[in-house]
Amino acid sequence: MEGKVTQSGVAAMAACYERFDPAAYLQYNYTPPRADFQRKDSIVPWKLACLHRAFREDDVKGDLLVDIGSGPTLYQVLSGCEVFNKVILTDFLEVNRQELNLWLQEDGGCNLDWTPYLKHVCKLEGRRPSEWTEKAARLRQVVTDVLPVDVHRPQPLALHALPPAGADCLVSAFCLESVSPDLDAFNRALGHIGGLLRPGGHLLLIGALEESYYFGGPGVKIPVVPLNEAQVCEGLKENGFTLIRLEVYTLPQDMRVGVDDVTGVFFAKARRN
Ligand SMILES: C[S@@+](CC[C@H](N)C(=O)[O-])C[C@H]1O[C@@H](n2cnc3c(N)ncnc32)[C@H](O)[C@@H]1O
């Protein structure tokens, strides 16, 4: 009975995503005030700083980095692309994979200009902002695939999509809690993606705190599992991860722009046991 309830919950979540609009989602979350590079308390610079710090640390290394539930965004791999020689992006929706491919193939028609992001991460790395073109070229060079993913499947990626040993590092931002019908499904999904990682590999998990919905487009209200810090830590532990660091960001009032009810964001660095 319980299995059936969860199955229908997962199907209902998939239905919510049918009208996800990449252009609107990018506009809501990846333009000012949420992406204001002049402000230290803006949410995107905070996320980029966490990612920069984690990828700079010596223990995060290897050949292959996989981003789970990339959506239409690239910010989450702008630091990692300098450390890993191979990066795989993934999303459940064809529209999001298309959006990523538009940028990767330089076809034009992208719904967001990633240049300020590239410049900002160059600055974090101590490089001149003008070197952003080199970072863009590096990212285009190391992204080898944009693949379908479903975190509710015990095997989220197609068989043989990854080498048998698994990925050396996973990054996943705002995916698991916003595609799961409840906390149990969130925890199961965390276990599923953990299976993609080699033992000793790192998971960099970013997500929303105490969020119950977000808009994936005009009128596209998508339910989210409201998480607290303790639930994130517990989920990681239960799924065979050792938590290395948990950082928390609280949204300033003017960052609450009516596209969701998120109050905070967590950044977890964990190692698979
Ligand atoms: C809130 S968005 C996050 C996008 C991006 N990572 C970011 O940081 O903004 C959630 C993403 O999860 C994807 N998604 C929906 N159902 C999924 C599933 N079953 N498995 C994996 N990803 C899914 C959606 O297509 C969407 O791109």
The ligand as a MOL file (V3000), in Angstrom:
LIG
                    3D

  0  0  0     0  0            999 V3000
M  V30 BEGIN CTAB
M  V30 COUNTS 27 29 0 0 0
M  V30 BEGIN ATOM
M  V30 1 C 14.4950 23.2790 -8.8580 0
M  V30 2 S 15.1620 22.6550 -10.3610 0 CHG=1
M  V30 3 C 16.9140 22.7620 -10.0290 0
M  V30 4 C 17.6960 23.1230 -11.2530 0
M  V30 5 C 19.1680 23.5070 -11.0080 0
M  V30 6 N 19.9300 22.3970 -10.4960 0
M  V30 7 C 19.3330 24.7000 -10.1130 0
M  V30 8 O 20.2050 24.6620 -9.2500 0
M  V30 9 O 18.6400 25.7030 -10.2810 0 CHG=-1
M  V30 10 C 14.8080 20.9450 -10.2030 0
M  V30 11 C 15.2510 20.1400 -11.4090 0
M  V30 12 O 14.9700 18.7550 -11.1990 0
M  V30 13 C 14.5740 18.1850 -12.4290 0
M  V30 14 N 13.7950 16.9540 -12.1720 0
M  V30 15 C 12.4430 16.8060 -12.1680 0
M  V30 16 N 12.1250 15.5250 -11.8840 0
M  V30 17 C 13.2900 14.8590 -11.7120 0
M  V30 18 C 13.6210 13.5070 -11.4210 0
M  V30 19 N 12.6740 12.5690 -11.2170 0
M  V30 20 N 14.9230 13.1710 -11.3590 0
M  V30 21 C 15.8930 14.1150 -11.5210 0
M  V30 22 N 15.6500 15.3990 -11.7960 0
M  V30 23 C 14.3570 15.7730 -11.8890 0
M  V30 24 C 13.7680 19.2710 -13.0940 0
M  V30 25 O 13.6670 19.0840 -14.4720 0
M  V30 26 C 14.5420 20.5260 -12.7050 0
M  V30 27 O 15.4930 20.8450 -13.6720 0
M  V30 END ATOM
M  V30 BEGIN BOND
M  V30 1 1 1 2
M  V30 2 1 2 3
M  V30 3 1 2 10
M  V30 4 1 3 4
M  V30 5 1 4 5
M  V30 6 1 5 6
M  V30 7 1 5 7
M  V30 8 2 7 8
M  V30 9 1 7 9
M  V30 10 1 10 11
M  V30 11 1 11 12
M  V30 12 1 11 26
M  V30 13 1 12 13
M  V30 14 1 13 14
M  V30 15 1 13 24
M  V30 16 1 14 15
M  V30 17 1 14 23
M  V30 18 2 15 16
M  V30 19 1 16 17
M  V30 20 1 17 18
M  V30 21 2 17 23
M  V30 22 1 18 19
M  V30 23 2 18 20
M  V30 24 1 20 21
M  V30 25 2 21 22
M  V30 26 1 22 23
M  V30 27 1 24 25
M  V30 28 1 24 26
M  V30 29 1 26 27
M  V30 END BOND
M  V30 END CTAB
M  END
